[in-house]
């Protein structure tokens, strides 16, 4: 069995048009993820999770060069829980990544109070919303957090991704908050192969939403405070 067959890629979908924006990979070893992604396609966009205290940027650049995958097609996803422990260190790491042509995503946004300044200072290309915030999107506090982070990303042209989307209701509520990039089991599970725009998951999602059959209560209207980011 090849190493690529053991690595899973989960689609990140732009639900505005039911098209795949990128694929997410979380294997713990960035250079292995880069090689696996390049073996599937050098044209796609990949979010690769990293939380190493020693990112070894030179080794990552070398792995990218040998793989043939353009740095612009790689976005390094860093958990905000890691960044808050050493914000200055990770600011330097992000600068290195950007200078090498890579993108930056902050994951778990909305899960830790008072991280607004850190997010604004790093100005990530993508802000990935925490799963628990998305799971409870019907709550006013969670909806306020999502809308606040979406507004924040707009300050520098960043975008937000909702992680952990598993219900039609969540998709509809995120649309009410002008959030369209999503990842989760509802849109496609992790697979050794890259998902396609005509996948059964996306076709079923489009059909279900076209008839509006979530049959659950929508998110509360935004009008009161409650965001904790």
C-alpha positions in Angstrom: 0.0 0.0 0.0 1.4 3.4 -0.9 1.7 6.2 1.7 -0.8 8.2 -0.4 -3.5 5.7 0.2 -3.3 6.2 3.9 -3.7 9.9 3.8 -7.2 11.4 3.8 -8.3 14.7 2.1 -11.6 16.3 3.0 -13.2 18.8 0.7 -13.8 22.4 1.6 -16.8 23.6 -0.4 -18.0 27.0 -1.6 -21.7 26.4 -1.1 -22.6 29.5 -3.1 -22.1 27.4 -6.2 -21.6 23.9 -4.7 -18.0 23.8 -5.9 -14.9 22.5 -4.2 -12.6 25.3 -3.1 -9.8 23.2 -1.5 -9.0 20.0 0.3 -8.0 19.7 4.0 -5.3 17.3 5.1 -4.3 16.6 8.7 -1.5 13.9 9.0 0.9 15.5 11.4 3.9 15.5 9.0 3.7 18.5 6.6 6.3 17.2 4.1 4.4 13.9 3.8 1.1 15.8 3.3 2.7 17.9 0.6 4.0 14.9 -1.3 0.6 13.1 -1.0 -1.3 16.2 -2.3 1.1 16.6 -5.2 0.7 13.0 -6.2 -3.1 13.5 -6.6 -3.0 16.9 -8.3 -0.6 19.9 -8.5 -3.5 22.2 -9.5 -5.6 22.0 -6.4 -5.6 24.2 -3.3 -4.7 22.4 0.0 -5.1 23.3 3.6 -2.4 21.4 5.6 -2.6 21.4 9.3 0.6 22.2 11.3 1.1 22.8 15.0 4.9 22.1 15.2 6.9 24.3 17.5 9.7 24.0 14.9 8.1 24.2 11.5 11.4 23.7 9.7 10.5 26.1 6.9 13.6 25.2 4.8 12.5 21.5 4.9 9.0 22.5 3.9 10.2 24.6 1.0 12.4 21.8 -0.2 9.6 19.3 0.0 7.4 21.7 -2.0 10.1 22.2 -4.6 10.6 18.4 -5.1 6.9 17.7 -5.3 6.2 20.2 -8.0 3.3 21.7 -6.0 3.3 25.5 -6.3 3.6 27.2 -2.8 0.5 29.3 -3.8 -1.5 26.1 -3.7 -0.6 25.4 -0.1 -2.3 27.0 2.9 -0.8 26.1 6.3 -3.6 25.7 8.9 -2.4 26.6 12.5 -4.6 26.0 15.5 -5.3 29.3 17.4 -4.9 27.3 20.6 -1.2 26.9 19.7 -0.8 30.5 18.5 -2.1 32.1 21.8 0.7 30.4 23.8 3.5 31.9 21.7 2.0 34.7 19.5 5.4 36.3 18.7 6.9 33.0 17.6 4.0 32.2 15.3 3.9 35.7 13.9 7.5 35.1 12.8 6.6 31.7 11.4 3.7 33.1 9.4 6.0 35.8 8.0 8.4 33.1 6.8 5.6 31.1 5.2 4.2 34.1 3.4 7.7 35.2 2.2 7.9 31.7 0.7 4.6 32.1 -1.1 2.4 29.9 1.2 -1.0 30.9 2.6 -2.1 31.0 6.2 -5.2 29.8 7.9 -6.1 30.0 11.7 -8.2 27.1 12.9 -10.5 26.9 15.9 -11.5 30.6 15.8 -14.2 31.5 18.2 -13.2 28.8 20.7 -10.9 31.0 22.9 -12.0 34.3 24.3 -10.2 37.6 23.6 -8.2 36.5 20.5 -9.4 39.3 18.3 -6.0 41.1 18.4 -4.1 38.0 17.6 -6.2 37.2 14.6 -6.1 40.8 13.4 -2.3 40.9 13.8 -1.7 37.7 11.8 -4.3 38.6 9.1 -4.7 35.0 7.9 -6.0 34.3 4.4 -8.6 32.0 6.0 -10.2 32.0 9.5 -11.5 28.6 10.2 -14.5 28.6 12.6 -14.4 26.2 15.6 -16.6 23.1 15.3 -18.4 23.8 18.6 -19.4 27.3 17.5 -20.8 25.8 14.2 -22.5 23.0 16.0 -24.5 25.5 18.1 -25.0 28.1 15.4 -28.6 28.5 16.4 -27.5 30.2 19.6 -27.3 33.9 19.4 -23.8 34.0 21.0 -22.4 31.6 18.4 -24.1 33.5 15.5 -22.7 36.8 16.8 -19.2 35.2 17.0 -19.5 33.9 13.4 -20.7 37.2 12.0 -18.0 39.1 14.0 -15.2 37.0 12.6 -16.6 37.2 9.1 -16.6 41.0 9.4 -13.1 40.9 10.8 -11.7 38.9 7.9 -13.2 41.4 5.4 -10.9 44.0 6.8 -7.9 42.5 4.8 -9.7 40.4 2.2 -9.6 37.1 4.2 -12.4 34.5 4.2 -14.0 32.3 6.9 -14.5 28.6 6.7 -17.1 26.8 8.8 -15.8 23.5 10.1 -17.8 20.6 11.3 -21.0 21.2 9.2 -23.2 18.1 9.6 -26.8 19.4 9.2 -28.8 21.2 6.6 -29.9 23.7 9.2 -26.3 24.7 9.8 -25.8 25.4 6.1 -28.9 27.6 6.0 -28.0 29.5 9.1 -24.5 30.1 7.9 -26.0 31.5 4.6 -28.0 33.9 6.7 -24.7 35.1 8.2 -23.1 35.4 4.7 -20.7 32.5 5.3 -20.4 30.1 2.3 -17.2 28.2 2.7 -17.8 25.0 4.6 -16.2 21.7 5.6 -17.8 18.7 7.3 -19.4 15.3 6.9 -22.5 16.7 5.2 -20.3 18.0 2.3 -18.0 15.0 2.0 -15.8 12.9 4.3 -12.1 12.4 4.1 -10.9 10.2 1.3 -7.5 9.1 -0.2 -8.9 10.6 -3.5 -9.8 14.2 -4.1 -13.6 14.9 -4.2 -15.2 16.1 -7.4 -17.8 18.9 -7.9 -20.3 16.2 -9.1 -19.8 14.0 -6.0 -22.9 12.4 -4.6 -22.6 14.4 -1.4 -22.7 17.8 -3.2 -25.5 16.7 -5.6 -27.6 15.5 -2.6 -26.9 18.7 -0.7 -27.9 20.9 -3.6 -31.1 18.9 -4.1 -32.0 19.0 -0.4 -31.5 22.7 0.0 -33.4 23.5 -3.2 -36.5 22.3 -1.6 -35.8 23.8 1.8 -36.4 20.7 3.8 -34.2 21.2 6.9 -37.4 21.4 9.0 -35.7 23.0 11.9 -35.8 26.5 13.4 -33.4 29.0 11.8 -30.8 31.1 13.6 -32.1 33.9 15.8 -32.1 37.3 14.3 -28.9 39.2 15.2 -29.6 42.0 17.5 -28.0 41.5 20.9 -24.4 41.1 22.1 -23.0 37.7 23.0 -19.8 37.2 20.9 -16.8 36.2 23.0 -14.0 36.4 20.5 
